[in-house]
């Protein structure tokens, strides 16, 4: 069972696998949770004989337990789409990315599938396919997705095509009604550092009603390759405009600052999985937007940090709770840390590990939290004789119940 010396009581664990799991499916290669619903991707799943088409499994909680409710596949998806490579979920709306989808003959142009759950219904239905207005071969539209309110954001670019890297971009969509049925592209945010073609701009996204944070984890800063930058944008009369940049002034090469981002209101949590703190690897930065700009108010690491943990590889934030992944711990068994905001400071309350964890499970590569309910993926876990079938683990804290909002949106 998960344990922590700081915790008064452990979080109860439930392991879930796909009802039709197969080798190399990678269940848990993205996870998202909103209230009593969770999405778990298997982006490498073989669907009806189509390798790496990908699928997303929907789990619902009832009577205190999580149950697989539905399996989602994209309309007209084909082999190699990687459907489920990224997911954003909140309430009755979800965006599922397929960055390797072929569109009008363009290999790896990419697409994002929109799903809604109608009032009173339990099933999720696909209502729209989002594609880039300037979509091209190897555009990989869908490297990341996020939405909040009437705006959605899709990262794209970075693939190497014939020796040239496709430009990194973020596409902005706005929906014309509150049902989520109709989304229209309104803007393209170009890479602020176009010469830094491998900076991973748009590979991590987080949004609130009038703020957008775009991660560029591989960005070069002050000669430090891979130190990483996060670019903020603000909504100004219907247009998203640049609003400076966020970086660690004491950062170093390969910190990967911005590999993961979570945003709630005017508070951001930014993962820096490569940062070395007291000989241990990984940190999370808490920034708040104040009158003077983004201000660092806390930098934290696990109480029981270990070398080569990659703490901060995933970050999720909802209400007073945060979940931080450290998938490289103990020969890549992995761990996920629960933090709670107490008297203005995030304090570690739990260290979650899979009760049946073994090396190379990469538990914590992806994770999400909503209130005192967390879901953590271990996408390379062996299930029976199926290598890398993958699994997801649900954890309920001492006070079980849906939280105030979705994580990872």
N, C-alpha and C positions, 0 to 999 in steps of 0.2 A: 504493500500500500504506500501511497505517497506520504512523506513525512517531512516535518520541519521542526527544528527546535524552537522556532518562534510561535508555532501554531498551537492554539488551545485544543483544536480538534482537526483531524485530517479531513480533506475533501473526499467525498465518496466517489469512487471510480466506476465507470461502466465502459467496457470495450465494445466497439461495434465494427463489423465488417460487412462488405457487400454481399447480398444474397446470392449473387451470381459471379462472385469474384474469380479472377483468373490471374495467372502469373503476369508480372510486369504491368499490372493495371495502375499501380501507384495511387490507391485510395488514400486520401489525406494530402494530396499534392496541392490543395488549397482548402481552407475551411472558413466558414462564416457562420455567425449565429445572430438571431434576432428573436428575442422572447423565447417561445417554445418551439422554434423552427431552426434547424441547422442545415447547411449545405456542405457536402464533402465531395471534392472533385476526385476523379480518377482520370487524369488528363491523358494517360497513356493506354486507356482501356481499349480492348478489341471489342467492337460492336458489330454484331452480325457478320463476323468475318473480316471487318475492316480494321486493320491494326492501327493503333494510335489515334483512332477517331476521337476517343474521349467521352466521358459521361460524368454526370453529377448526380449524387444520391441525396435525396431529401429525407431528413430525419425529423420526426416530431416527438415531443415529450407528452406522455399521458400517464397518469397514475404514478408519477415519479420516475418513469423509465423512458429511455429513448428507443424509438422503433423506426426502422426504414419504412417510409411512406410512399416514395415515388422514385423512379429513375428517369432523369432528364437526358435527352440527347437532342442535339440541334437539328432543326429542320434542314433537310438536304445536306447534312454533314457527311463527309466522306473520310476515307483513311487519311491519317496524318494531320487532321485538323487541330488536334490538341485542345478540343473543347473542354473547358474547365480550367485552363491555365491560370485564370484569375477570375475571382467572383466578388461582386459587391451585393450585399443583401441588407434590406431594411424593410420591416413590415411586410407588405404584400407585393413588393417589387424586388426584382433581382436582375443583375446584369452578369452574363456569363461570357467570358472571352474565349475566342478560338483564333489565336494569332497566326496559326499556320494554315488557315482556311484558304482554299483556292476560290477566287472570285473572278468570274468572266474569263477564265483561263489563266489568270495571274496567280502563279504558285506563291503561297505564303503571303498573299495580300492581307489576309486577316479580316475578322468580323467579330461583332459582339451581339449576342442573342439577348433579347429582352423577354423576361418572363414576368407574369403577373398572376396573383391568386385573387380571384373574384371574391367579393364579400359573401360570406356564408358558404364558400366552396373550400374544399381541401386540396384540390389538384392545382398544380401550377401549369400555365398555358403560355406557350411562346406567342408573342404578339408582333414582334418587329425584329428585323435584322439591321443593325447599324454597320455601315461601311464608310470608309473615308471618301470624301469628295474627290481627292486626288490620289486615290489608291493605286499602288503600283506593285509589280512583282517584288517579293521579299520585303514588302512594307511592314509586315508583322504588326498590323493594327490590332491592339489588344494585349500588349505586354503588361498592362496594368489597367484597372478600372476603378472608378469611385463615383459616387453621386451623393448629392444632398439636396433635398427640395426639388426645384425644377431644373437643376443643372446636373449633367453627367460629364465625366471626363475619361478619355481613353488615351493611354500611352501607345506610342508606335515608334518603329524605326530601330536602327542599330545593327540590322543584319548585314553581313558581308556579301555583296553581290558582285562577282567578277572583279574582286580586288578592291572594291569601293564600299564604304559603309553608308547605308541609307541614312539620311538625316533623321535625328531624333525629334519627335514632335509630340504635342498633346492636343487632342481634338476636343472641342467643347460642343456639347449638345444641350438643347433646351427643349423641354416637353411643353406641348401646347395645351395639355389638360392634366388634371390631377390623377387620372386613371393610369397614366404611364403608357398609353397606347401609341402616342405619336411623339417621336423625338426628331428634332431637326438640327443638323449641324449649323452652328452659328459662328465658329471661330476656330483658328488654328494657332496654337502657341508654339513658336519655333524655339529651338535650342538657343539659349542666351549665349552659349559659347560654341558657335558652329565649327570652329577649328578643332575643338576637343571632341572628335567624332566618336570616341568610345567612352564618353562620360556617363552613359546610362541615363540621360535625362528622360524622365517620364516612366522609369521602371518602378517607381513607388509613388503613389498618389494618396492624398487625404484631403477631404473637403468638409467645410461647414457652410452655413448659409451665405456668407459673403467673403470666405477665404478659401484659397486653394494652396496646398503645399505640394511641390513637385521635387522628388528626389533625383539626384544625380550622383549616385554612390561612387562612381569611378572617376569623378572629376579630378583634374589636376589643379592644385591650389598652391601657389608659392613654390612651384617646382616639385611639390609632393604628389607623385602619381597615385591616384586612387584615394586621396584624402576624403573627397566627397563634399558636396554642397547641397543645400536645400533651397529652392527658389520659391518665395511666396508670391502669390497674386491676390489682388483684391477686386471685388466687383464694383465697378464705377459706371452707373447708368446703363447697365446691361452689357458692359464690356469688361472682360477680365484683363487687368493691366498689371505689369510687373511691379513688385513692391520690395525691391532690394534682394538680399540673399542672407541665408543663415549658414554659419560655419563655425567650427571650433577653432578659436585663435591659437590654441596649443596643439592642434591636430598634427598628425604625421602621415606619411605615405601609407597607403593601403588600410587606412582606418575604416573605409567604406561608410562614412557618415552619410546618413540618408538611405541606407539599404532598406529601412522600414520606417514608416511614419504613421502616427495616429494623431487625430486632431479632434478636439472637443471644445467648442466655443473659441476662446482665444488662447487655449493652452495646447501645446504640441509636445508629443513624445517622439524623439528621433533616435533610431537605433544606429549604433556604430560598432558593428560586430568585430572589426579588426583592431579597435583601440586597445592599447595595452595599459592597464591600470594596476600598479603594484605587482607586476609580473603576470597578471591574469588578463585574459583576452575578452574584450567586449564591454560596452557601456551603453547606457541610455541617457539622453539629455532631455531635460524638461525646460521648454522655453515658453514664455508668456508674452503676448503682444501688449506692450504698454505704450504710453504717449511717445516715448523715445525710440520705439521700434521693438524688435524681438529681443528679449532679455533672458539670459540663462539663469534659472533660479535653482536648478538642482541637477547634479550629475550622479547617477547611481549605478552600482554594481551589486551582485548578489552578496549576501552576508557570508556565504560559504563558497566564494568564487574559486574556480579551478583554472589552471592554464588551458589554453586551446579550447575554450568552451564555445566561442562565437556567440556570447550573450548579446542580445539585441538583434539577432537575425530576423525575428518577427516581433512586432509590437502591436498590442491591441489595448484599447482604452475606452471605458464606458462608465459613466458616473464617477465614483470614487475608486474604481478598481482598474488595475492594469495587469496584463499578462505579457510576460517577456520570454521569448524562446531562446534556448541555448542548445542547439541540436548536436553540437560536437562534443558535449561532455562525455567523459568516460568511454572513449573509443566509439563515439557517435551513437551511443545509446540515447543520449539527449535528455534534456530536462526543460521544464517551463516554470517560471517563477511568478507567483501572485504577489502584487503589491497593492496596498490600500493607502489612500490619502488620509493622513491623520495630522491634525493641527498644521495643515499646510505643507506637509512633507510626505512623499511616498515612502512607505515602510514595508519591508518584505514580511509577508505573513505565511507563505507556503512555498515549498519547493515540490513541484509535481513531477513524478517519474512514473513510467508505465510499470505496473506490478509484474509484468512478464517481459520487461525490456531486456534486450540483448544488444551486443555491439552492432552498429550499422543500421539500426532502426531509424535514425535521424528524427526521433521524437522531439517536437518543438520547432522543426523547420517552419511549420505553419501553425498558428494558433489564433484563437479569438475568444473574447470574453464578453458577457453581457450580464451585469450584476454579479451575482455569485455563482454563475454557471459558466464553465469554460469548456472548449473543445480543442483538442490538440491532435494534429496529424502525425503519423509515423509511416510515411508513404513507401518506404522500402522494407517494411516488416514482412517476414515470411509467415504465411498463414497455411498451416498444414504442410503440404508439399509444394505449395505455390510460392515461388520466390518473388519478392517485391510486389506481392499483391496489395499490401498496405492495410492500415487500420486507422481508426480514429478512436479517441478516448474522451469520454465526457466526464466532467467533474462537477459535483454540486457541493457548494460550501455549506457551512452550518446553517445559514439562513437561505433556504432554497426559495427561488422565485425569480421571475423575469426581471431584468434590470431596466434602466431608464432609456436605453437606446441600443442600436446595433453597433457592433464593433467592426472595424475594417471597412467602413463605407466611406 
